[in-house]
Amino acid sequence: MTRTSRPALGTFTFFALALGLATYFTFAAVQGDFGLFRRAEIIAEANALRGQLNEVRGDVARMENLTQRLSDDYLDLDLLDEQARSVLGMIRADEIVIR
């Protein structure tokens, strides 16, 4: 009589469960809410927001400069003339308008 040995059902179940858990945790580590792909998205978004922050800081610095140049302590007549022309839409008699 020949006897064939089969692995026990418990051993097969254990390895199937271990493989399933390993697959689940690997998937979660790569594509989950806190996975590698999400981390790459967050880093890219942070870099884009840093760029926007630098642009806004530049705009704020420019506006602060213009505000300071129109203040009572320091009045830039050229800037005042430019702003008045822009708001009122007026020109001097010796100027030519090109559209």
FENHU-V258211 format. One record per helix or strand of 2 or more residues. SS is the DSSP state (2 for helix, 1 for strand). FROM is the first residue (numbers start at 1). TO is the last residue. Records with the same first field share a line. If there is no record, write none. Layout:
BEGIN
SS=FROM-TO, FROM-TO
END
This chain:
BEGIN
2=9-31, 36-69, 77-88
END
